[in-house]
Amino acid sequence: MPDPQIVYVKNPPVALYKVLKFENLAASGGEAKYMIADGLVRVNGKVETRKRKKIYPGDTIELDDICLKIEPDE
């Protein structure tokens, strides 16, 4: 697993597809939803196909060779 990028979230939880969109891993929310539905995204090491999966601080998201670590924005 590559070194994770830290992503700060102000109001957790946040939907998985929104994280992908806001971090520019997907061009739009619709594209993010397709990527998730196609099984391309892993959350905490497991393939996640729920577009609205709630993401909390401490979670990791992987897509291709990118890894995001979710942290609270204090």
N, CA, C and O of each residue as an XYZ file, in Angstrom:
296
protein
N       0.853     -1.187      0.000
C       0.000      0.000      0.000
C       0.891      1.241      0.000
O       1.852      1.312      0.766
N       0.582      2.212     -0.847
C       1.376      3.443     -0.882
C       1.169      4.271      0.385
O       0.210      4.066      1.128
N       2.088      5.209      0.613
C       1.918      6.121      1.751
C       0.628      6.904      1.556
O       0.380      7.441      0.476
N      -0.198      6.970      2.605
C      -1.501      7.633      2.448
C      -1.397      9.157      2.438
O      -0.558      9.750      3.116
N      -2.279      9.770      1.645
C      -2.493     11.203      1.703
C      -3.496     11.431      2.825
O      -4.452     10.668      2.963
N      -3.292     12.463      3.621
C      -4.220     12.781      4.693
C      -5.331     13.670      4.130
O      -5.063     14.666      3.459
N      -6.576     13.295      4.413
C      -7.745     14.080      4.018
C      -8.467     14.478      5.300
O      -8.863     13.623      6.091
N      -8.633     15.779      5.497
C      -9.307     16.278      6.689
C     -10.784     16.489      6.402
O     -11.148     17.114      5.405
N     -11.634     15.965      7.283
C     -13.087     16.037      7.129
C     -13.654     16.838      8.293
O     -13.406     16.527      9.458
N     -14.432     17.891      7.955
C     -14.988     18.761      9.006
C     -16.183     18.157      9.715
O     -16.270     18.217     10.942
N     -17.108     17.575      8.961
C     -18.352     17.072      9.546
C     -18.566     15.601      9.211
O     -19.404     15.277      8.370
N     -17.816     14.700      9.861
C     -18.022     13.279      9.556
C     -19.365     12.812     10.100
O     -19.875     13.415     11.045
N     -19.948     11.779      9.547
C     -19.429     11.009      8.417
C     -19.756     11.684      7.094
O     -20.620     12.557      7.014
N     -19.038     11.255      6.052
C     -19.248     11.767      4.698
C     -19.387     10.569      3.762
O     -18.765      9.530      3.985
N     -20.200     10.711      2.717
C     -20.415      9.616      1.768
C     -19.139      9.360      0.965
O     -18.434     10.295      0.585
N     -18.857      8.099      0.716
C     -17.659      7.690     -0.014
C     -17.526      8.405     -1.354
O     -16.452      8.908     -1.680
N     -18.602      8.455     -2.130
C     -18.501      9.068     -3.460
C     -18.113     10.541     -3.375
O     -17.458     11.058     -4.280
N     -18.508     11.218     -2.305
C     -18.162     12.637     -2.143
C     -16.669     12.816     -1.889
O     -16.060     13.766     -2.382
N     -16.083     11.903     -1.121
C     -14.636     11.986     -0.880
C     -13.889     11.854     -2.202
O     -12.964     12.620     -2.472
N     -14.284     10.894     -3.020
C     -13.617     10.702     -4.311
C     -13.757     11.938     -5.191
O     -12.807     12.344     -5.860
N     -14.941     12.531     -5.186
C     -15.190     13.725     -5.992
C     -14.377     14.916     -5.486
O     -13.703     15.584     -6.270
N     -14.436     15.181     -4.202
C     -13.766     16.355     -3.645
C     -12.244     16.239     -3.692
O     -11.546     17.253     -3.720
N     -11.727     15.015     -3.700
C     -10.279     14.822     -3.780
C      -9.799     14.674     -5.225
O      -8.649     14.314     -5.473
N     -10.699     14.957     -6.177
C     -10.392     14.930     -7.606
C      -9.917     13.569     -8.104
O      -9.123     13.492     -9.041
N     -10.395     12.506     -7.488
C     -10.138     11.160     -7.991
C     -11.196     10.774     -9.015
O     -11.033      9.805     -9.758
N     -12.278     11.537     -9.047
C     -13.344     11.367    -10.031
C     -13.739     12.761    -10.512
O     -13.722     13.720     -9.742
N     -14.092     12.862    -11.785
C     -14.444     14.156    -12.363
C     -15.785     14.670    -11.857
O     -16.038     15.875    -11.862
N     -16.641     13.751    -11.421
C     -17.972     14.146    -10.946
C     -18.464     13.117     -9.943
O     -17.871     12.050     -9.782
N     -19.557     13.452     -9.271
C     -20.166     12.501     -8.347
C     -20.653     11.261     -9.082
O     -20.557     10.150     -8.562
N     -21.177     11.451    -10.296
C     -21.646     10.316    -11.088
C     -20.515      9.373    -11.450
O     -20.666      8.154    -11.371
N     -19.384      9.934    -11.846
C     -18.226      9.098    -12.175
C     -17.758      8.342    -10.932
O     -17.422      7.161    -11.017
N     -17.734      9.011     -9.782
C     -17.328      8.366     -8.537
C     -18.244      7.185     -8.220
O     -17.778      6.128     -7.795
N     -19.536      7.368     -8.426
C     -20.498      6.294     -8.155
C     -20.254      5.091     -9.064
O     -20.351      3.948     -8.618
N     -19.938      5.340    -10.334
C     -19.630      4.235    -11.252
C     -18.369      3.497    -10.815
O     -18.324      2.268    -10.853
N     -17.351      4.236    -10.401
C     -16.104      3.618     -9.964
C     -16.348      2.710     -8.760
O     -15.791      1.616     -8.671
N     -17.179      3.172     -7.844
C     -17.505      2.379     -6.653
C     -18.308      1.145     -7.053
O     -18.002      0.034     -6.619
N     -19.333      1.339     -7.878
C     -20.184      0.222     -8.296
C     -19.391     -0.833     -9.060
O     -19.722     -2.018     -9.001
N     -18.348     -0.415     -9.777
C     -17.519     -1.349    -10.545
C     -16.488     -2.070     -9.681
O     -15.710     -2.874    -10.194
N     -16.470     -1.791     -8.368
C     -15.564     -2.493     -7.465
C     -14.125     -2.018     -7.525
O     -13.210     -2.769     -7.188
N     -13.912     -0.778     -7.951
C     -12.557     -0.245     -8.088
C     -12.028      0.399     -6.804
O     -10.848      0.740     -6.724
N     -12.890      0.568     -5.806
C     -12.531      1.303     -4.586
C     -12.521      0.348     -3.393
O     -13.401     -0.498     -3.240
N     -11.498      0.510     -2.554
C     -11.404     -0.290     -1.328
C     -11.474      0.654     -0.124
O     -10.860      1.722     -0.122
N     -12.222      0.249      0.885
C     -12.302      0.995      2.138
C     -11.806      0.070      3.236
O     -12.332     -1.027      3.426
N     -10.796      0.522      3.952
C     -10.185     -0.274      5.017
C      -9.785     -1.667      4.519
O      -9.937     -2.667      5.221
N      -9.265     -1.702      3.279
C      -8.735     -2.943      2.732
C      -9.738     -3.861      2.054
O      -9.354     -4.909      1.535
N     -11.016     -3.491      2.045
C     -12.042     -4.341      1.436
C     -12.745     -3.597      0.307
O     -12.997     -2.395      0.398
N     -13.058     -4.334     -0.761
C     -13.790     -3.725     -1.875
C     -15.132     -3.220     -1.361
O     -15.858     -3.936     -0.672
N     -15.446     -1.985     -1.703
C     -16.696     -1.350     -1.263
C     -17.516     -0.975     -2.481
O     -17.032     -0.265     -3.362
N     -18.763     -1.448     -2.540
C     -19.633     -1.142     -3.678
C     -20.815     -0.260     -3.286
O     -21.660      0.044     -4.128
N     -20.887      0.153     -2.033
C     -21.965      1.052     -1.601
C     -21.508      2.500     -1.809
O     -20.557      2.962     -1.179
N     -22.202      3.198     -2.699
C     -21.820      4.568     -3.057
C     -21.906      5.524     -1.872
O     -21.091      6.437     -1.733
N     -22.892      5.304     -1.031
C     -23.111      6.206      0.103
C     -22.547      5.664      1.414
O     -22.964      6.079      2.495
N     -21.603      4.741      1.312
C     -20.934      4.208      2.498
C     -20.403      5.379      3.312
O     -19.727      6.259      2.780
N     -20.709      5.385      4.587
C     -20.276      6.473      5.461
C     -18.798      6.310      5.799
O     -18.361      5.244      6.231
N     -18.048      7.367      5.600
C     -16.616      7.380      5.863
C     -16.361      8.215      7.118
O     -16.841      9.341      7.251
N     -15.592      7.625      8.028
C     -15.302      8.250      9.320
C     -13.797      8.465      9.470
O     -13.011      7.823      8.773
N     -13.385      9.368     10.376
C     -11.962      9.503     10.671
C     -11.372      8.145     11.056
O     -11.978      7.372     11.798
N     -10.187      7.881     10.536
C      -9.523      6.596     10.765
C      -9.669      5.642      9.592
O      -8.895      4.693      9.471
N     -10.654      5.877      8.721
C     -10.848      5.028      7.547
C      -9.765      5.322      6.509
O      -9.226      6.427      6.440
N      -9.463      4.298      5.703
C      -8.584      4.489      4.554
C      -9.357      4.126      3.289
O     -10.173      3.205      3.289
N      -9.091      4.853      2.229
C      -9.724      4.637      0.931
C      -8.607      4.418     -0.082
O      -7.658      5.199     -0.149
N      -8.727      3.346     -0.872
C      -7.723      3.055     -1.894
C      -8.385      2.999     -3.258
O      -9.466      2.432     -3.423
N      -7.712      3.600     -4.236
C      -8.153      3.581     -5.627
C      -6.889      3.557     -6.468
O      -6.075      4.478     -6.402
N      -6.726      2.507     -7.258
C      -5.503      2.319     -8.045
C      -4.301      2.377     -7.103
O      -4.219      1.587     -6.162
N      -3.374      3.297     -7.340
C      -2.186      3.397     -6.482
C      -2.271      4.574     -5.518
O      -1.254      5.038     -5.003
N      -3.491      5.055     -5.276
C      -3.711      6.190     -4.376
C      -4.358      5.692     -3.088
O      -5.290      4.888     -3.112
N      -3.850      6.181     -1.976
C      -4.420      5.816     -0.675
C      -4.711      7.107      0.098
O      -3.849      7.977      0.226
N      -5.938      7.211      0.608
C      -6.346      8.368      1.401
C      -6.611      7.932      2.827
O      -7.255      6.906      3.044
N      -6.135      8.678      3.794
C      -6.413      8.420      5.210
C      -7.265      9.575      5.699
O      -6.883     10.739      5.578
N      -8.432      9.241      6.257
C      -9.376     10.259      6.711
C      -9.069     10.651      8.147
O      -8.952      9.796      9.025
N      -8.940     11.945      8.375
C      -8.668     12.480      9.710
C      -9.693     13.572     10.021
O     -10.212     14.215      9.109
N      -9.984     13.781     11.309
C     -10.912     14.862     11.667
C     -10.246     16.223     11.501
O      -9.058     16.376     11.786
N     -11.006     17.202     11.042
C     -10.493     18.570     10.925
C     -10.913     19.290     12.194
O     -12.066     19.696     12.340
N      -9.983     19.441     13.093
C     -10.261     20.018     14.421
C     -10.377     21.519     14.338
O     -10.609     22.177     15.352
